[in-house]
Amino acid sequence: MKEIRLIVDDISEPTRLDLYISSQNNDISRSYIQKLIEKGNVEVNGRVVSSKKFKISIEDEIRINIPEPEKLKLAPEDIDIEIVYEDDDVLVVNKPQGMVVHPAPGHYCGTLVNALLFHSKSLSSINGIIRPGIVHRIDKDTSGLLMIAKNNKAHNFLAAQLKEHSTKRIYYALVHGNLKSESGTIDAPIGRHPVNRLKWAVVEKNSKRAVTHFKVIERFSGFNLVQLKLETGRTHQIRVHMSYIGHPLVGDPLYGLKKKKFSLKGQMLHARVIGFIHPTTLKYMEFKSEIPDYFEAILNKIRKN
């Protein structure tokens, strides 16, 4: 058990406990601090505090007990993955279609995390024992680029950019129909589907703002190849937004057409570009992934027809 002791000497008015601790410890995320408070691991003036909203004042003494990390029960697996970039802080991986990012019910092996554990001795621990290094995700059947954090400082830095919408994330998708405009913006809130709990939908109640910018790259008879730039990053955002405007992704099992045009394993969606500020050098870095073979094969088939 690691203990951190703080004496409050730099505030002028009562301040929330979680906010103060977070401001004093850049290597610990605010969400993790809140979990420590909820589990009774934080004391103020010798008394356990279980509310993150508790207000501390000048000269208060705070003790934070950080438990030893749980031993990771996941098995590293020698799975071939494409590493686009790597240094002491960050990995950029080009995930293939069909690979689950992290373990979940029904998928405890063969995931990107299993492969990362074999490849790297150091991964961030902020997202728990089943999601080491994972800062953001893409769906199992979406291919393309992901940034991975190798330590907690890098994780917090990259996560902050996602929250501030300052990362650059560009996807390519094949959609049904022909969009009327060459480019545009979909600004529509996304929340849980009111009936089907497996799906997300554009809804006003219990939703969050979601913004997707689109641009038509190539037009075919009955299909468009579209570039999509995420401003926000909601679950299934691109798939929900394109279905919402009447142009669902080809092959999408949840939001697409019931009649399948091609024999596909999932939606035609590829995370093509990712850009971010490096957590140590503070320089902007950008990476690009070419459209994978499975995607290009469908495009060529459509072009021939």
N, C-alpha and C positions, 0 to 999 in steps of 0.2 A: 504494500500500500504506500503510495507516494502522497506526501502532504505538502500543500502550498499554504503559506500564511501571509495574510495581507492586513496592513493597518491603514484604514481610510484616512488620508490626510490631504486629499486634493479635490474635494468637491465643495460647492458652496450651498447646495440644497439637497434634500433627500433624493436618492437615486435608486432605481431598481437594482436588485441584487445581481441578476443575470447580466444586465448591461454593464455594471461596474466590473465584474469579474472578467467579462469578455474584453473590456477595454484595457485590462491589465495583463492579459495573457493572449497574445496573438496566435499562439500555436494551438489553442483550444477553441473549437468552434462554439458559437453561442448555443446551438442546439444540443451539443454534448454537455455543456454547462447546465442547461435546463434539465437534462436527464439526471445529472448528478444531484441537483437540488431536489428533484421529485423523489429520488431514491434515498434521501436523508444523508447524503454525503457532504453536506455543507453546513457549517455552524457559524452563527454570528454571536459574538460575546459568550461563547460556551454553550449556546442552545441551538439544537438542530432546527433548521428552517426548511420547510418543504414547499414553499411558494416562491416561484420565480419572480413574482411581482412585489415581494417583500422589499421595503424601502430601507436602505442603510444610510447612516449619517456620519458626519465627521468623527474620527477617533474610534469608530467601531472596529473590532477585530474579527476578521473572517478566516476561517480554516476550511480548506477544500481537501477532501480525501479522495484521491484518484485510485480506483482499484487496479490491480495488475490486469493487463489485457488477457482475455480468455484465450486458451490455447486453440489455435485454428484446427478444426476437425476436417476441413476440406483437404482432399488429396491433390497434390500437384500432378498434372498429367502432361506427358510429352506430346503435346498437340502442336502441329506446325501452324504458326500465326505470322502474318506479315507485319513486321515492325518497320514503320515508315521513318520514325525518328526516336532517339533515346539519349538521355543524359542522366545526371544524378537526381533530377527532380521530376522529369516528365517522360512519358512514353506516348507516342502516337501510333495507334494500331489501325490497320485496315481490316475490319471484321468481315468475314464472308457471310453470304446469305445462309440462313439456316442455323447459325450458331447463337445460342442464348448467351446474354452478357454475363449474368451471375446466377448462382444456384437459386432455385425456387421449387416449390412442390412439383414433382415430376421431372425435374431437371437438376439433379445433384452431381452430375458428372458431364464431361464433354463441353463445359461452358468456357467462355473467354477467361473467367477468373481462374479456373483450373489450369488453363494454359499459362496465364500470367504468373501463377505461383511457381510453376516449373521454371519459367524464364527468368524471373527476377526475385532476388532475396529481399528486396525492400519495396513495400507497397504501403500506402497510407492506411490507417486503421479507423478513420473517422466514421465511415459508414458501416462499421461492425465487421464481424468475423466472416460473413458470407459475401461481403462486397468490398474486399480490400482493393484500394486504388481506384475504385469506380466513382468518378465525379459526375458523369451523365451517362445516359443509356440510349440505345436505339433498339427497335424491336428485333425479335429473332429473325424475321424474314426481310429485314432491311439490311443492306450491306453498306460498308463505308467506314469513314474515319471517326475514331473516338480518341479523346485525350485521357490519359491515365496518370494519376498522381503517385509518385514513389515515396512521398513523405507527407506528413500532416500540414506542414507549412505550405507546400505546393498545392495541396488539396484545397485549403482555405482560400488561397489566392485565386485559383482557377474557379472555384465555386462562387466567389464574389463577382467575378466577371460574368458568369452565367446569370446571376441574380440581377446584375446591372444591365443585362442585355448588351454587353460590349464585345462578346465573342462573335466571330464571323462563322456562320453555319449555312452552307448552301447545299441543297439537295437537287438531284435530277429525278423526275418521275414521269412515267408514261401514264396518261390519263385518257379516259373515254371522252369522245366528242371533240368538238372544235370550239375553243374559247373565242368569244366575240372580240375581246381586247388583246392586244399584243402584250400588255403588262397591266398590273394593277395590284391592289392590296385588299386582303380579306381581314377585316377587323371585327371579329365576332367571338364572344365569350364562350369558353368551354367548361363543361362540368359533367358529372355522371349522367348517363342516359336515364331518363325517368322510369323506364320499364326494364330494359336489358342492362343489368349491372356489369356485364362484361364490356359494354361499350361506353364511349364518351360521346357527347353531342353538344351542339350549339344551343345553350339554354341560358336564361337570365338568372334563374335561382341557383344559389350555391355554386357559382361559376367564377372563373378568373379570366381576365382579359387575355385574348390570344390574337396575335398579329402575324400574318404570313404575307410576304411579297412574292408575286409570281411574274414570270416572263416566259413567253412562248419561244422555244428554241427551234423547233421543227414541227411542221404540220403534215399530217398524213390524212388519208381518207378514214374518218371516224376516230382518229387518235391524235393527240398532241404530245410532243416531248416538251416538258415544262421544267424551268429552273425555279426553285423555291427557296427563298431566303427567310430564315426564321428570325423574327424580332423577339418573340417570347418562345418558351419551350415547354408547352403543355403536353401531357400524355396523348399520343396519337394525333397531335395537332395537324400535321399535313393531311393525314388520311381523313380526319373529320372535316377540315375546312374544304378540301376539294370535293368531297361527297356533298357537303352543304351547298356548294354553288352548282351542283349538277354535273360534276366532272370527276367521278371517283377514280381511284387508282386501278389500273389493270391488274387483275389477280388478287385484289384485296379480299380476303375471306370474310371480314367483318363489315366493311363499309362499301364493298364493290357490288357489281351486278351479279345476280344469281347465276346467269348463264355465262360460263367461262369460255372465252375466246381461245385461249391457249392453255396448254398443260403446264401450269405454273405451281411452284411450291408456296408462293405468297405474293405480296404486293411488289410491283415494279417501282422500287424506291431505293435510291443510292445516295448516301452522305458523301458528297464529292469534295467539298472544301471545308476546312476548319482553320480558323485563325484566332490567335490569342496572344496576350502579353506574357512573356516568360516570367515565372515567379522570382527568379534570381537576377537575370540579366536586365529585366524590365524592357526588353526589346520585343517588338511585334514579330510573331512567327506565323507563317501560313503554309498549309500543306494541301495538296490536291491529289485526288485519286481518280484514275481513269475509270470510265464505265466498265464494269466487269463483263466477262464473256457471256454469262447467262442473259444479261440485259441487252448487250449488243446483238446477240443472236435473234432476239425477238424484233428489235428495230430493223435488222436486215431482212427478216421475213416480211415485215410490213412494207418496207421499201420496194421489195420485189413485186409485191402484189399491187 
